[in-house]
Amino acid sequence: MNTINEIKTLLQSMNPQHLDIIDESHHHIAHHKNGGGHYSLTVVTDLFNNKSRIQRHRMVNEALASLFPEKIHALSIHTFTTTEYNAQL
């Protein structure tokens, strides 16, 4: 299973209404040749209601902990509740 599919599988427990994963590893080839890739992640779930940005990021990092550092070297995380996400559309 590739890393993007592993990320999707691990985040299903958060019941995301929207999940977007972008592999940005090709932007970082010059400085990182070993280990995991670089990813940008957008997660939309109502589990983030009444949670701070730090709490949301911790939730995502905890869900993906088994992938660090072998499969994920760097992760850019963008988190939204359904209401927050829909307001920006």
N, C-alpha and C positions, 0 to 999 in steps of 0.2 A: 504494500500500500504506500502511495507517495505521501509526502508530508502534508500537503493541502488536504487530502482525504482524511488523514489522521487527525488534523486540527478540526475538521468538520465533525468527525465522529465524536471526539472528546467534548466538543461544545454542545452537542445535542442535548445533554443533560440540563442545559440552561434554557431549553425550549426557545431558541431564537426565532423571532419573526422575520429577521433578515440577517444574513451572514455573508460577508464579502471578504475574500482572502486574496491578496495579491502577493506573488513571489517577486520580491525586489532584489534578489540575490545578484542578478546581472549588473546592478549598479555598484556592487561592492567587491568585485572580483580582485581588484588590485590590492586591497588591504586584508582580505580574509580568504584564505585558500583551504583551510581545514575546518572541519566541524560543520555545524548547522548553517542554514540559510537565513536570509533576512526577509521578513514578511510584514505586510501591513494588513491589519485586521479591523473590520467594522462589525460590531455585534449589536443587534437591536433585540432587547428582551425586557419584559416587564419585571423581571427579577431585579432590575436596576432601579426600580421605583424607590425613592427615599434613601438611596445610597449615594455617598460622595464619589467623586471621580477616583480617589484612591481605593475605596472599597470595591468599586467596579473592576478596576485594573487587577486588584488582588484576586478577585473571583476568577477572572480570565486566566491569570498566571497560575493559580492553583489548579484549574481544570487542565492546563497544558503542561504542568510540571514534569511529566514523564518524557517530554520531548526536548527539554533543555539539558545540556547544551549540544547534544549529539545531532539533533534535527533542526533545532531553532537556535540561532546565535543571537539574533536581534528581532524584536517584535514591536511594531508601532501599533498601539491599541486605540481605537475610537469606539466609545460606548454610548448608547442612547437607549432611552425608554421608547416605547412605541409612539407616545405622544411627542416626545422631542424629535424623533426621526421624521414623523409626518409633518411637523411644523416647518421643517427645512425644505420639504419637497415643493 
